[in-house]
Amino acid sequence: MDFIDLGEAPKDFFDINVSVDNGFLSIKLNNIQILQNYDISYWKNSSYFKTGVYLQNIGEAKIFIDVLKIN
């Protein structure tokens, strides 16, 4: 899998939960399971997840983070 399609971008605030447990990736968007137990155990190097915005064209964006947990 080269990318994960999370569907159309929400027009307003949203909640996203990205978790990795024992080499399996799961993603929930607004409490709807988008991806569950996707095997990423083949990732041999350290991985990181960016909290932010990737603009797709010229412009600007703001991100507001209410809760960010790293376990």
C-alpha positions as CSV (number, residue, x, y, z in Angstrom):
1,M,0.0,0.0,0.0
2,D,1.6,3.3,-1.1
3,F,-1.0,5.5,0.5
4,I,-4.2,5.3,2.6
5,D,-7.2,7.1,1.2
6,L,-9.1,8.7,4.1
7,G,-11.8,10.0,1.9
8,E,-13.0,13.5,1.3
9,A,-11.4,16.1,3.6
10,P,-13.8,17.2,6.3
11,K,-15.1,20.8,5.9
12,D,-15.0,21.5,9.6
13,F,-13.2,20.3,12.8
14,F,-12.6,16.6,13.0
15,D,-11.1,13.9,15.2
16,I,-8.5,11.5,14.0
17,N,-7.0,8.6,15.9
18,V,-3.9,6.9,14.5
19,S,-2.5,4.0,16.5
20,V,0.2,1.4,16.1
21,D,0.0,-1.7,18.3
22,N,2.5,-4.5,17.9
23,G,3.2,-3.6,14.3
24,F,-0.4,-3.0,13.2
25,L,-1.7,0.4,12.1
26,S,-5.3,1.5,12.8
27,I,-7.0,4.8,11.9
28,K,-10.3,6.2,13.0
29,L,-11.7,9.5,11.5
30,N,-14.6,11.0,13.5
31,N,-14.9,7.7,15.3
32,I,-15.4,5.7,12.0
33,Q,-12.9,3.0,11.5
34,I,-11.0,3.8,8.2
35,L,-8.2,1.2,8.6
36,Q,-7.9,-1.6,11.1
37,N,-4.9,-3.8,11.9
38,Y,-2.9,-3.0,8.7
39,D,0.4,-4.9,9.1
40,I,3.3,-2.5,9.1
41,S,5.7,-4.9,11.0
42,Y,7.9,-5.0,7.9
43,W,8.9,-1.4,8.7
44,K,12.5,-2.0,9.9
45,N,13.5,1.6,10.5
46,S,12.2,4.0,13.1
47,S,8.9,5.6,12.0
48,Y,7.3,8.9,12.9
49,F,3.9,10.5,12.4
50,K,3.6,14.3,11.7
51,T,0.9,16.3,13.3
52,G,0.2,19.1,11.0
53,V,-1.1,20.2,7.6
54,Y,0.2,19.2,4.1
55,L,-1.1,21.9,1.8
56,Q,-2.0,20.6,-1.7
57,N,-1.8,24.0,-3.4
58,I,-0.7,27.6,-2.7
59,G,-2.5,29.0,0.4
60,E,-2.4,28.8,4.1
61,A,-3.9,26.7,6.8
62,K,-4.3,26.6,10.6
63,I,-4.3,23.6,12.8
64,F,-5.8,23.5,16.3
65,I,-4.9,20.5,18.4
66,D,-7.1,19.9,21.4
67,V,-5.5,16.6,22.6
68,L,-2.3,14.9,21.5
69,K,-1.3,11.7,23.2
70,I,1.8,9.7,22.6
71,N,2.0,6.4,24.4
